[in-house]
Amino acid sequence: MTILIIGLILFLGIHSLSIVNEPLRNRLHDRLGEGAFKGAYSLVSVIGLVLIVWGYGAARMDPTLIYTPPGWLRHLAMLLLIPVFPLLFATYFPGKIKARLKHPMLVAVKLWAVAHLLANGMLHDVLLFGAFLAWAVVDRISMKRRTERSIPTLPASRANDAIAVVGGLVAYVITVFWAHQWLFGVSPV
């Protein structure tokens, strides 16, 4: 469990730099330069992600039950997950979805985390998905006081919404019927 926690601290910690201290983030960016800053940020993120995957896998071998969700919550979780991939796509294919939600990736993370918390009650699940849910909520709240930075996207277009929805739904089907089992050893269906 320690490895999972260290991974979460590194991954969510580096992604929280703007949340807790935007001036420090900006000073580091200016001092190191964009390339070095992004390289260091990416390195810490990748190390954190590797530790999360490793720690989560290890924690699954010695699970601690926190709660047992009723079976019907798995169906609700599957429904909550349907918009996750379209929202992720909408982040980089801006259209009306992105304009309406402003931060569709954070909405996707919250839905993903809540759905997994509804369907899983082991300690490692609660730590992983609860940490991501808390981070996404705090990040969204903090965006009201921060300067918004642009992310590389395609030009805004009405067609982008169709691309986000269709591409996202295809990704959802692939994940549900194949990739989730292949990547995580658990079939959601």
C-alpha positions, -999 to 999 in steps of 0.1 A, spaced: 0 0 0 29 23 7 40 22 -30 5 32 -41 4 61 -16 39 73 -27 27 71 -64 -4 91 -56 16 117 -38 40 121 -67 15 120 -95 -13 141 -79 13 163 -61 30 174 -93 -5 179 -108 -14 201 -78 14 226 -81 -8 252 -97 -35 244 -71 -14 250 -40 11 276 -53 7 289 -88 33 317 -83 59 289 -74 49 270 -105 53 300 -127 87 309 -111 99 273 -117 87 274 -153 104 307 -159 137 297 -141 140 263 -158 125 272 -192 96 255 -208 114 224 -220 132 216 -188 101 224 -167 79 201 -188 106 174 -188 108 175 -150 70 176 -146 67 147 -170 94 127 -152 77 131 -118 43 123 -134 56 91 -151 74 79 -119 42 86 -99 21 67 -125 44 37 -125 43 36 -87 5 39 -87 2 9 -112 28 -11 -93 13 -3 -58 -23 -9 -69 -13 -43 -84 5 -52 -52 -24 -40 -30 -48 -62 -50 -29 -92 -38 -36 -85 -2 -70 -67 -2 -87 -50 28 -125 -48 25 -139 -14 35 -175 -19 22 -194 -42 -1 -213 -24 -27 -247 -39 -38 -246 -55 -72 -269 -29 -88 -243 -2 -83 -221 -19 -109 -248 -11 -135 -250 25 -123 -212 27 -125 -213 15 -161 -238 42 -170 -217 69 -153 -187 58 -173 -203 63 -207 -196 100 -210 -160 97 -196 -142 91 -229 -163 116 -249 -154 142 -223 -117 133 -225 -119 137 -263 -138 170 -259 -108 184 -240 -87 183 -271 -115 186 -297 -131 218 -286 -167 225 -295 -199 231 -276 -192 204 -250 -159 220 -240 -175 255 -241 -203 244 -219 -183 224 -193 -151 245 -195 -130 217 -181 -144 184 -195 -113 164 -184 -120 172 -148 -156 162 -152 -144 129 -168 -120 123 -139 -148 129 -113 -172 106 -131 -145 79 -135 -136 81 -99 -172 81 -86 -182 52 -108 -152 31 -95 -160 40 -59 -196 28 -64 -185 -5 -78 -154 -13 -56 -150 -13 -19 -115 -24 -12 -91 -1 6 -68 2 -24 -98 12 -46 -109 38 -21 -74 53 -19 -69 54 -57 -103 66 -68 -109 87 -38 -76 105 -42 -84 112 -79 -119 124 -70 -107 147 -43 -79 161 -66 -104 168 -94 -128 186 -71 -101 207 -56 -85 214 -90 -119 226 -104 -126 248 -74 -91 263 -76 -95 272 -113 -119 300 -103 -89 319 -88 -61 308 -112 -51 321 -146 -62 296 -172 -34 282 -193 -41 271 -228 -36 235 -238 -28 224 -274 -61 215 -291 -75 215 -326 -94 247 -336 -129 249 -322 -155 234 -345 -190 220 -344 -176 188 -360 -154 183 -329 -184 175 -308 -193 146 -331 -157 135 -332 -155 136 -293 -188 117 -289 -183 90 -316 -146 86 -308 -153 85 -271 -181 59 -274 -158 37 -295 -131 40 -268 -157 31 -242 -169 0 -260 -133 -11 -266 -124 -6 -229 -155 -23 -216 -154 -54 -238 -116 -58 -241 -91 -33 -229 -101 -32 -192 -97 -70 -189 -64 -69 -208 -49 -39 -189 -63 -46 -154 -73 -83 -153 -109 -74 -145 -138 -75 -169 -164 -49 -161 -191 -70 -179 
